């Protein structure tokens, strides 16, 4: 006999390696083609979802390579593929290095860089997936890619991709689970049996699958609707576009509005550059630009006519709705407004290691709340940066920005399509009581710029305004019981008065142009009894100034249309308009909206709803119900959800109050979980007893016996008959206990299949004796 140990070293290296492989235990491989195809499809859907959400083209190269890798991996699943694994490891290390290099270019938002890394790793991984757990890694990568795409998505285009992923994920998980249990795939019938049963089998399978899919989608939408949404970002890594280099010196004095184009001497465009030197900036009649809002410039002319064609200009993800403020004006020019201190701007630079730019703080004493907003520009806008009031930080892709004297922000470049930036604002609460008690001793700087009125109309407007306020008791707008003893109440009343006593022409051409020496406010109040929407804000601002209340005109965007599925506010160019801001010493500026059909007070942080999606759904349902029913349900459910929201907000606020707050929160969470567990156990016990009460007495006793025995470690297998179970009980229980189990099983079989009436009293007595004996 030959000694293999003596000749093994003489074999060639290739034959020796093959011999070792053949003698080693076989590696467990996954041979299901269906499972592999489904996993590949899940990964491809994840890649496509990332492309759709981030508007990239990663799928152009990754999808074909993943398919090639999956095919290679299937045919080479029984081989070691050491050389391939070596190259895969090198490629993964290179991808990791590229990822860390890309982090320096994405200082704030690393989601897309992470997605690219996962796609690269998956492409390499697809060339080596012999085992089921390797396929599991790919499933996880596909799920992570879908999650990243969900955070990047800003439209409903992600919705169909999510549904497709779910359609593929359900059978994938079923096959993966069967593989883990070691179950073989269902074999097809052969011959005539297959022909007879295939339609029935397929129909049953697809019916079950369809119902399961509907159930999962329904539960998901239900959870999504009732999921509370709390204001507050836990991470300080905000989305920002890639860096933008600035050419030349940036002073921040010029405003670049694509809607204002130098046209020469024509009178058909509302045009003008940053200096406002062109026609239609000083009151000349003209036509509005149909794409760009006329109010985003250092000087605006309100003697223009026309309407804009609606188009989406930006998407906003914000912790709270609000007026996306763009620009404010302090000087009234009889037919428009201008920024008197347009040359007095402050440039602010950011650190080269971060996109963060700190803004000068505003000294206000009222309660405030931090609101984070992320803006994505969809259509070109001026170089004016929309933001909620009182921004304190901005994450912007340019090295610097500018802030003017009216609290507006300016960019060195136009806000072009695809640009993304984030603003952190310290928004003050609107406390009517405190603002009503605010002082009327205004600083000299405020009185100098925000009480200006052309002397030709000052007395006439003041007299008219005082008459309106004097007639308050007879008018009683809205049946309010408030007295007009403060600037806040006067501003509210005047805004409401303009809404109810003046109108907007239904046809824009019905409003004539103003004459060269005609004043807009005077014509609005006495001649036309109304005007365009922005004219209402101009009139309110001048009326407040006439009675000594500092006010200014502010232009921006309304919140827009909220999409509960994307969590984004869809803002259009037609959402731009102007409001009146009133100054309250120590509390700052607050807006009032006198435009008809607009809310009197613009949306603010007080309107933030914890259950916002559920509220949107309820508004849709309430539209179909009678008003009395809607009112009653609004009161009941409004009180319930308001209380829940306050409790949840208070609970989560504990974790931001230091170690004591965290300890209190943990103790409360533990206590609530313990009480919840006790309640759940009591609920299960009640359900169990309720179910037993619905059964026949013999069936109830038999089920109680099985439950008790299962708790003692002797569960009945579904394939066992009652008599077989009784025989097995002698091997695991005492003789006395086993005899009682046997007697109950015998009685149950006789009753169930023989129709013999059992002696229930005796059986129950013996069963109680067994339970007492085992309890002792």
C-alpha positions in Angstrom: 0.0 0.0 0.0 1.2 3.4 -0.8 1.6 6.1 1.9 -0.2 9.1 0.6 1.6 11.3 3.1 4.9 10.4 1.5 3.9 11.1 -2.1 1.7 14.1 -1.6 4.6 16.5 -1.7 5.7 15.1 -5.1 2.4 16.0 -6.8 2.3 19.2 -8.9 1.0 22.2 -7.0 -2.2 22.5 -9.2 -3.1 18.8 -8.6 -2.3 19.1 -4.9 -4.6 22.1 -4.6 -7.4 20.3 -6.5 -7.0 17.3 -4.2 -7.3 19.4 -1.1 -10.4 21.1 -2.4 -12.0 17.7 -3.3 -11.2 16.3 0.2 -12.5 19.4 2.0 -16.2 19.7 3.0 -18.3 21.1 0.2 -19.2 24.7 0.6 -22.9 25.3 0.9 -24.1 27.1 -2.3 -27.4 28.5 -3.3 -28.6 26.9 -6.5 -32.0 28.6 -6.9 -32.0 30.6 -10.1 -35.3 32.3 -9.2 -33.9 33.6 -5.9 -30.8 34.9 -7.6 -32.8 36.7 -10.3 -35.1 38.3 -7.7 -32.1 39.5 -5.6 -30.5 41.0 -8.7 -33.8 42.7 -9.6 -34.0 44.2 -6.0 -30.5 45.6 -6.4 -31.2 47.0 -9.8 -34.4 48.7 -8.5 -32.4 50.2 -5.6 -29.8 51.6 -8.1 -32.6 53.0 -10.3 -34.3 54.5 -7.3 -31.0 56.3 -6.4 -30.7 57.6 -10.0 -34.3 58.9 -10.0 -34.0 60.6 -6.6 -30.6 62.1 -7.1 -30.8 62.7 -10.8 -27.6 60.8 -11.5 -26.7 58.2 -14.1 -25.1 55.5 -11.9 -27.3 52.8 -13.4 -25.8 53.2 -16.9 -22.6 51.3 -15.9 -23.6 49.5 -12.7 -26.7 47.6 -14.0 -25.0 45.8 -16.9 -21.9 45.0 -14.7 -24.2 43.6 -12.0 -26.0 41.4 -14.5 -22.6 40.1 -15.8 -21.4 39.5 -12.3 -24.6 37.6 -11.3 -24.3 35.3 -14.3 -20.6 34.7 -13.6 -21.3 34.1 -9.9 -23.9 31.5 -10.7 -21.8 29.5 -13.1 -18.8 29.7 -10.8 -20.7 29.1 -7.5 -18.9 25.7 -6.8 -15.4 27.1 -7.3 -13.1 28.9 -4.9 -12.3 31.8 -7.3 -9.4 32.9 -5.3 -7.9 35.1 -8.0 -11.3 36.8 -8.6 -11.7 37.4 -4.8 -8.3 39.0 -4.8 -9.2 41.5 -7.5 -12.6 42.1 -5.8 -10.8 43.0 -2.6 -8.5 45.4 -4.4 -11.4 47.0 -6.2 -13.4 47.5 -2.9 -10.4 49.1 -1.3 -10.1 51.5 -4.2 -13.8 52.3 -4.0 -13.4 53.0 -0.3 -10.5 55.3 -0.9 -12.5 57.2 -3.6 -15.4 57.5 -1.0 -13.2 59.1 1.6 -11.8 61.4 -1.1 -15.3 62.4 -2.1 -16.2 63.3 1.5 -14.0 66.4 1.2 -16.2 67.6 -1.6 -19.4 66.8 0.3 -18.8 68.6 3.5 -22.4 68.5 4.7 -24.5 66.0 2.8 -22.8 62.6 2.4 -25.8 60.6 1.3 -25.1 60.5 -2.4 -21.5 59.6 -1.7 -22.6 56.7 0.5 -25.0 55.5 -2.2 -22.2 55.5 -4.8 -19.9 53.6 -2.5 -22.7 50.9 -1.9 -23.3 50.6 -5.6 -19.6 50.1 -6.3 -19.3 47.5 -3.6 -22.4 45.7 -4.9 -21.0 45.5 -8.4 -17.8 44.0 -7.1 -19.7 41.7 -4.7 -22.0 40.4 -7.6 -19.0 38.5 -9.0 -18.7 36.4 -5.9 -22.1 35.3 -4.5 -22.0 31.5 -4.1 -23.9 31.2 -0.8 -27.3 32.2 0.4 -25.9 34.7 2.9 -24.0 36.4 0.1 -27.3 37.0 -1.6 -28.6 38.3 1.8 -25.8 40.9 1.7 -27.1 42.1 -1.7 -30.7 42.3 -0.4 -29.5 44.5 2.4 -27.6 46.7 0.0 -30.6 47.1 -2.2 -32.7 48.0 0.9 -30.1 50.6 2.0 -30.0 52.1 -1.5 -33.8 52.4 -1.5 -33.7 54.1 1.9 -31.0 56.6 0.7 -33.2 57.3 -2.4 -36.1 57.9 -0.1 -34.3 60.7 1.7 -33.0 62.2 -1.5 -36.4 62.0 -3.3 -38.4 65.2 -3.7 -41.2 64.0 -6.0 -43.7 61.2 -6.2 -41.6 59.6 -8.9 -40.1 57.5 -6.1 -43.5 56.0 -5.3 -43.8 53.6 -8.2 -40.2 52.4 -7.6 -41.0 51.8 -4.0 -44.1 49.7 -5.0 -42.0 47.8 -7.5 -39.4 47.1 -4.8 -42.1 45.8 -2.5 -43.5 43.6 -5.3 -40.1 42.0 -5.7 -39.2 41.9 -2.0 -42.1 39.7 -0.9 -41.4 36.6 -3.0 -37.6 37.2 -2.4 -38.1 37.0 1.3 -40.3 33.9 0.9 -37.7 32.1 -1.2 -34.9 33.2 1.1 -36.8 31.9 4.1 -37.5 28.5 2.4 -33.8 28.3 1.6 -32.9 28.9 5.3 -35.2 26.1 6.3 -33.7 23.8 3.8 -36.9 23.4 1.9 -36.6 22.5 -1.8 -38.4 24.6 -4.4 -41.9 23.3 -5.3 -41.6 20.8 -8.1 -43.9 21.2 -11.0 -46.4 18.5 -11.8 -45.8 16.3 -14.8 -48.1 15.1 -17.5 -51.8 15.4 -17.3 -51.7 16.2 -13.5 -49.8 19.4 -14.3 -52.2 20.3 -17.1 -55.2 19.8 -14.8 -53.9 21.7 -11.8 -51.6 24.4 -13.1 -54.4 27.0 -13.5 -55.7 26.4 -10.1 -52.3 26.5 -8.5 -51.3 29.7 -10.2 -54.7 31.4 -9.4 -54.4 30.5 -5.8 -50.8 31.7 -5.6 -51.4 35.0 -7.2 -54.5 35.6 -5.2 -52.6 35.1 -2.0 -49.7 37.2 -3.2 -52.0 40.0 -4.3 -53.8 40.1 -0.9 -50.5 40.0 0.9 -49.2 42.9 -1.1 -52.4 45.0 -0.5 -52.2 44.2 3.2 -48.5 45.3 3.4 -49.2 48.5 1.4 -52.3 49.3 3.5 -50.5 48.8 6.8 -47.6 50.9 5.6 -49.8 53.8 4.5 -51.7 53.6 7.8 -48.6 53.7 9.9 -47.2 56.5 7.7 -50.4 58.6 8.2 -50.5 58.3 12.0 -46.7 58.5 12.5 -46.0 61.7 14.6 -43.7 64.3 13.1 -41.7 66.3 15.6 -39.9 69.5 14.7 -36.2 69.1 15.3 -33.2 67.8 13.4 -31.0 65.3 15.2 -28.1 65.7 12.9 -26.3 68.9 11.8 -25.4 67.5 8.4 -27.6 69.5 6.0 -28.1 69.1 2.2 -26.0 71.5 0.1 -25.0 71.6 -3.5 -21.4 71.2 -4.7 -19.1 74.2 -4.3 -19.6 77.1 -6.7 -16.6 79.3 -7.5 -17.1 83.1 -7.7 -15.6 85.1 -10.6 -14.7 88.6 -9.7 -15.4 90.7 -6.6 -18.7 90.2 -4.9 -20.2 93.3 -3.1 -23.8 92.1 -2.7 -25.2 95.4 -4.0 -26.6 94.1 -7.3 -29.7 92.0 -7.7 -29.8 89.7 -10.7 -33.4 89.0 -11.7 -33.8 87.1 -15.0 -37.2 88.7 -15.4 -35.7 92.2 -15.6 -34.0 92.5 -19.0 -32.7 95.8 -20.5 -35.1 96.4 -23.3 -34.4 100.0 -24.4 -37.4 102.2 -24.7 -40.2 99.6 -25.2 -43.2 99.7 -22.8 -44.2 96.1 -23.0 -41.9 94.7 -20.3 -41.6 95.2 -16.6 -37.8 95.2 -16.9 -34.9 96.8 -15.2 -31.5 95.8 -13.7 -30.3 96.0 -10.1 -29.9 99.7 -10.2 -33.4 100.2 -11.3 -32.4 102.6 -14.1 -34.5 101.2 -16.9 -38.1 102.0 -17.8 -40.9 100.5 -15.8 -38.9 100.9 -12.6 -40.1 104.4 -11.7 -43.9 104.1 -12.3 -44.2 103.9 -16.1 -47.0 101.6 -17.3 -45.9 98.2 -18.5 -46.7 94.4 -18.7 -45.6 91.9 -16.0 -43.1 89.3 -16.9 -45.1 86.1 -17.2 -42.4 83.9 -15.5 -40.6 86.0 -12.9 -42.2 87.9 -10.0 -41.7 91.6 -10.4 -41.2 92.2 -6.7 -37.7 90.7 -6.5 -35.6 93.7 -7.3 -34.2 96.7 -5.4 -36.9 98.9 -7.0 -40.3 97.7 -8.0 -43.0 99.3 -10.1 -46.6 98.6 -9.1 -48.0 100.2 -12.2 -47.6 97.0 -14.2 -50.4 94.8 -15.4 -50.7 91.1 -16.4 -50.5 87.6 -14.9 -47.8 85.0 -14.6 -47.9 81.5 -16.0 -47.7 79.0 -13.2 -44.5 76.9 -12.9 -42.7 75.2 -10.0 -39.7 77.2 -8.9 -38.5 75.3 -5.8 -39.2 72.5 -3.3 -38.8 73.2 0.4 -38.4 70.7 3.2 -39.1 72.5 6.4 -39.8 71.8 10.1 -42.6 74.3 9.9 -44.6 76.2 7.3 -44.0 79.8 6.8 -43.6 82.8 4.5 -40.4 82.1 2.5 -39.1 85.7 2.8 -37.0 87.1 -0.1 -36.8 90.9 0.0 -38.1 93.9 2.0 -38.6 97.6 1.0 -38.6 100.7 3.2 -39.3 103.6 0.8 -42.6 104.2 -0.9 -42.3 105.9 -4.3 -46.1 106.7 -4.9 -46.3 103.9 -7.5 -44.0 101.3 -6.1 -41.2 100.7 -3.6 -37.4 100.7 -3.3 -34.7 99.8 -0.9 -33.2 103.1 0.2 -30.1 101.6 1.6 -29.4 99.1 -1.2 -25.7 100.0 -1.1 -25.4 99.2 2.6 -24.9 95.4 2.6 -22.6 93.2 4.6 -20.7 90.3 3.0 -20.4 87.2 5.1 -17.8 84.5 4.4 -17.7 80.8 5.3 -14.9 78.6 6.6 -13.0 76.7 3.8 -13.8 73.5 5.8 -17.5 74.0 6.0 -20.5 75.3 4.1 -21.8 77.0 7.3 -22.1 80.8 7.3 -23.2 82.6 10.5 -25.5 85.6 10.3 -25.5 88.5 12.6 -27.9 87.8 15.5 -31.1 90.0 16.0 -31.7 91.1 19.5 -35.3 90.0 20.3 -36.6 89.0 23.8 -39.6 86.9 22.8 -39.8 83.1 22.7 -38.3 81.6 19.6 -37.9 78.2 17.9 -35.2 76.9 15.7 -36.6 75.9 12.3 -34.5 74.2 9.6 -35.4 74.6 6.0 -33.8 72.9 2.9 -34.5 74.6 -0.4 -34.0 72.9 -3.8 -34.3 75.3 -6.8 -36.3 73.8 -9.7 -36.4 76.8 -12.0 -34.0 79.7 -12.2 -34.5 82.5 -9.6 -32.8 85.8 -8.9 -29.7 85.9 -6.7 -32.0 86.5 -3.7 -32.0 83.7 -1.1 -35.5 82.7 0.2 -35.6 81.9 4.0 -37.8 82.1 7.0 -37.6 85.2 9.1 -34.5 85.7 11.3 -32.0 83.3 9.8 -29.0 82.6 12.0 -27.1 80.0 9.9 -27.0 79.2 6.3 -25.3 76.3 4.5 -24.7 77.6 1.0 -22.4 76.4 -1.8 -20.7 79.8 -2.5 -17.7 81.1 -0.4 -19.7 84.1 0.7 -23.2 85.7 0.7 -24.5 89.2 1.6 -27.1 90.4 4.0 -28.8 93.8 3.5 -30.3 96.2 6.1 -33.8 94.7 5.7 -32.6 91.2 6.8 -32.6 89.8 3.3 -29.9 87.5 1.9 -28.2 87.7 -1.5 -26.1 85.3 -3.4 -23.1 86.0 -5.7 -24.8 84.0 -8.4 -28.3 83.4 -9.6 -30.1 80.5 -8.0 -30.0 78.1 -10.9 -31.9 74.8 -11.4 -30.7 72.1 -9.1 -29.1 74.3 -6.5 -29.7 73.2 -2.9 -29.0 75.0 0.3 -30.2 74.9 4.0 -31.2 77.7 6.3 -31.5 77.6 10.1 -33.8 80.3 11.4 -34.7 81.4 14.9 -38.3 82.2 14.3 -40.2 84.1 17.1 -43.5 82.9 18.4 -46.5 85.2 17.6 -47.9 85.9 21.1 -50.8 88.3 20.6 -50.9 89.3 24.3 -47.3 90.2 24.5 -47.3 92.0 21.1 -50.4 93.9 22.2 -48.4 95.1 25.3 -45.3 96.1 23.3 -44.0 99.6 23.7 -44.7 102.4 21.2 -41.3 104.1 21.9 -39.6 103.3 18.6 -35.8 103.7 18.1 -34.8 106.7 16.0 -33.4 104.4 13.3 -36.8 102.7 13.0 -38.8 106.0 12.8 -36.4 107.4 10.2 -36.9 104.7 7.6 -40.3 103.1 8.3 -42.6 106.1 8.9 -41.9 107.7 5.5 -45.0 108.8 3.4 -45.1 111.2 0.5 -46.3 114.5 2.0 -49.0 115.0 -0.7 -51.1 112.1 0.7 -49.9 111.9 4.3 -52.8 114.0 5.9 -55.5 112.5 3.7 -54.5 108.9 4.4 -54.0 109.5 8.1 -57.5 111.1 8.4 -59.1 108.2 6.5 -57.3 105.6 8.7 -58.3 107.4 11.9 -61.9 107.4 10.7 -61.8 103.7 10.1 -60.4 103.0 13.5 -63.0 105.4 15.1 -65.8 103.5 13.5 -64.5 100.2 14.9 -67.3 99.8 17.4 -70.0 100.1 14.7 -68.2 97.9 12.2 -67.2 95.1 14.6 -65.4 93.2 12.0 -65.6 89.5 12.8 -67.5 90.4 16.0 -64.2 90.8 17.8 -64.4 92.0 21.5 -60.8 93.3 21.4 -60.2 97.0 21.8 -58.0 98.9 19.5 -55.6 100.1 22.2 -52.3 98.8 20.7 -50.5 98.9 17.3 -51.0 95.1 17.0 -54.8 95.3 17.3 -54.9 98.3 14.9 -52.8 96.4 12.3 -55.1 93.3 12.6 -58.2 95.4 12.2 -57.0 97.5 9.3 -55.8 94.4 7.5 -59.2 92.7 8.0 -61.0 96.0 7.0 -59.2 96.1 3.6 -60.1 92.4 3.0 -63.8 93.1 3.5 -64.2 96.6 1.9 -62.0 96.4 -1.1 -61.7 93.9 -4.0 -59.4 92.5 -6.6 -60.6 92.9 -10.2 -61.6 89.6 -11.8 -60.1 90.6 -15.1 -56.6 92.1 -14.9 -57.3 94.4 -17.8 -60.2 96.0 -15.8 -57.7 98.0 -13.7 -56.5 101.1 -15.6 -52.9 102.2 -15.5 -52.1 105.0 -13.1 -51.3 108.4 -14.4 -47.8 109.9 -14.2 -48.7 112.0 -11.1 -51.2 109.6 -9.6 -50.6 108.0 -6.3 -51.2 104.2 -5.9 -52.6 104.4 -2.3 -54.9 107.3 -3.1 -56.3 105.7 -6.3 -56.8 102.4 -4.4 -58.8 104.0 -1.5 -60.9 106.6 -3.3 -60.9 105.9 -7.0 -60.9 102.2 -7.8 -61.9 100.8 -4.4 -59.4 98.0 -4.8 -56.5 96.8 -6.9 -54.0 94.0 -7.4 -53.1 91.7 -4.5 -49.8 93.5 -3.7 -51.6 96.8 -3.8 -53.5 95.8 -0.7 -50.2 95.3 1.2 -48.9 98.7 0.0 -52.0 100.4 1.2 -51.9 98.7 4.6 -48.2 99.6 5.0 -48.8 103.3 4.2 -52.0 103.5 6.4 -50.0 102.1 9.4 -47.2 104.6 8.8 -49.7 107.4 8.6 -50.8 106.8 12.2 -47.2 106.4 13.5 -46.8 102.6 13.3 -43.5 101.5 11.6 -44.2 99.2 8.7 -42.5 98.0 5.6 -43.4 95.9 2.5 -41.9 92.4 2.3 -42.0 90.1 -0.7 -41.6 86.4 -0.8 -43.4 83.1 -1.4 -46.3 81.5 0.5 -45.6 78.0 1.8 -46.9 76.4 -1.4 -48.6 73.1 -1.7 -47.6 70.5 0.9 -47.1 66.9 -0.4 -47.5 64.5 2.5 -45.8 61.7 0.7 -42.6 63.5 0.0 -42.7 65.9 3.0 -41.9 68.8 0.6 -43.6 72.1 0.0 -44.1 72.6 -3.8 -43.6 76.4 -4.4 -44.6 78.0 -7.7 -43.8 81.4 -9.1 -47.5 82.4 -8.7 -47.1 81.8 -4.9 -45.0 85.0 -4.8 -46.6 88.1 -3.3 -46.0 91.0 -0.9 -47.2 91.5 2.7 -46.9 94.1 5.4 -44.4 93.7 8.2 -44.9 95.8 11.4 -42.2 96.5 14.0 -42.7 95.8 17.7 -39.9 97.0 20.0 -37.9 94.2 21.5 -40.0 91.6 19.6 -39.0 92.3 16.0 -41.0 92.4 12.8 -44.3 90.5 12.3 -46.3 90.1 9.1 -49.9 90.9 8.4 -51.7 89.9 5.2 -54.5 92.2 4.0 -55.0 90.4 0.6 -58.5 88.9 0.2 -58.8 85.1 0.3 -55.4 85.0 2.2 -55.2 84.2 5.9 -55.0 87.3 8.0 -51.8 86.0 9.6 -49.4 84.0 7.5 -48.5 80.4 8.5 -46.0 80.3 11.4 -44.5 77.9 13.8 -47.6 77.9 15.9 -49.3 75.9 13.1 -46.8 73.0 13.2 -48.8 69.8 13.6 -47.4 66.6 15.0 -49.9 64.5 13.0 -49.7 66.5 9.8 -50.3 63.7 7.3 -53.3 62.4 9.3 -54.6 66.0 9.4 -54.4 66.3 5.6 -56.2 62.9 5.2 -58.9 64.1 7.6 -59.5 67.3 5.6 -60.1 65.2 2.6 -62.6 63.0 4.4 -64.3 66.0 6.1 -65.1 67.4 2.6 -67.6 64.5 2.1 -69.3 64.8 5.5 -72.1 67.2 6.7 -70.9 70.3 8.5 -72.4 69.4 11.9 -70.7 66.0 11.9 -67.4 67.5 10.8 -67.6 70.1 13.6 -68.3 67.5 16.3 -65.5 65.2 15.1 -63.1 68.1 14.8 -63.7 69.0 18.4 -63.4 65.4 19.7 -60.4 64.2 17.6 -58.8 67.7 17.7 -58.7 67.6 21.5 -57.4 64.0 21.6 -54.6 64.5 19.1 -53.7 67.9 20.6 -53.3 66.2 24.0 -51.2 63.4 22.5 -49.0 65.8 20.6 -48.3 67.9 23.7 -47.5 64.8 25.8 -45.2 63.4 23.1 -43.5 66.7 22.6 -42.9 67.1 26.3 -41.5 63.5 26.6 -39.0 64.0 23.7 -38.0 67.4 25.0 -36.7 65.7 28.2 -33.8 64.2 26.2 -32.5 67.7 25.4 -32.4 68.8 29.1 -29.1 67.3 30.1 -28.4 64.1 32.1 -31.3 64.6 34.5 -33.8 64.9 31.6 -32.3 61.8 29.9 -32.5 59.8 33.1 -36.1 60.9 33.7 -37.0 60.0 30.1 -35.4 56.6 30.4 -37.3 55.9 33.7 -40.6 57.0 32.2 -40.0 54.9 29.0 -39.2 51.8 31.2 -42.3 52.3 33.3 -44.5 52.8 30.3 -43.0 49.7 28.6 -43.6 47.6 31.8 -47.2 48.8 32.1 -47.7 48.2 28.4 -46.4 44.6 28.8 -48.7 44.0 31.8 -51.6 45.4 29.8 -50.7 43.2 26.8 -50.6 40.1 29.0 -54.0 40.9 30.5 -55.4 41.5 27.0 -54.1 38.1 25.8 -55.6 36.4 28.9 -58.9 38.1 28.2 -58.9 37.1 24.6 -58.0 33.5 25.5 -60.8 33.3 28.1 -63.3 34.9 25.6 -62.3 32.4 22.9 -62.8 29.5 25.3 -66.2 30.7 26.3 -67.4 30.5 22.7 -66.4 26.8 22.5 -68.4 23.7 23.5 -67.7 22.7 27.1 -65.7 19.5 26.1 -63.7 21.4 23.5 -63.0 24.2 26.0 -61.7 21.7 28.6 -59.5 19.9 26.0 -58.0 23.2 24.8 -57.3 24.3 28.4 -55.5 21.0 29.0 -53.3 21.4 25.8 -52.4 25.0 26.8 -51.4 24.0 30.3 -49.4 21.0 29.1 -47.6 23.2 26.5 -46.5 25.6 29.3 -45.1 22.6 31.1 -43.0 21.6 28.1 -45.3 19.1 26.4 -46.7 20.7 23.2 -48.9 18.8 20.9 -47.6 18.4 17.3 -50.3 19.2 14.7 -49.7 15.7 13.2 -50.5 13.9 16.5 -53.9 12.6 17.2 -55.3 13.2 20.7 -54.7 9.5 21.7 -51.1 9.6 20.4 -50.5 12.7 22.4 -52.0 11.0 25.5 -49.5 8.1 25.1 -46.6 10.5 24.8 -47.7 12.3 28.0 -46.7 9.2 30.1 -43.1 9.8 29.1 -43.0 13.4 30.2 -45.5 13.8 33.1 -46.1 12.0 36.3 -48.4 8.9 36.3 -51.3 10.8 38.0 -51.1 13.7 35.6 -50.7 11.5 32.5 -53.8 9.5 33.6 -55.9 12.7 33.7 -54.5 13.8 30.3 -55.3 10.4 28.9 -58.8 10.4 30.3 -59.6 13.9 28.9 -58.2 12.9 25.5 -60.3 9.7 25.5 -63.4 11.7 26.5 -62.7 14.3 23.8 -62.3 11.7 21.0 -65.5 9.9 22.2 -67.4 13.2 22.2 -65.9 14.6 18.9 -66.1 11.5 16.8 -68.5 9.1 18.6 -71.1 11.5 19.8 -70.9 10.3 23.4 -71.7 12.8 26.2 -68.7 13.2 28.6 -69.0 13.4 32.3 -67.9 17.0 32.5 -68.2 17.4 36.2 -65.9 14.5 36.9 -63.4 15.6 34.3 -63.3 19.2 35.5 -62.8 18.0 39.1 -59.9 15.7 38.3 -58.4 18.5 36.1 -58.5 21.0 39.0 -56.9 18.4 41.3 -54.0 18.0 38.8 -53.5 21.7 38.5 -53.5 22.2 42.3 -51.1 19.3 42.8 -48.6 20.7 40.2 -49.0 24.2 41.7 -48.0 23.0 45.1 
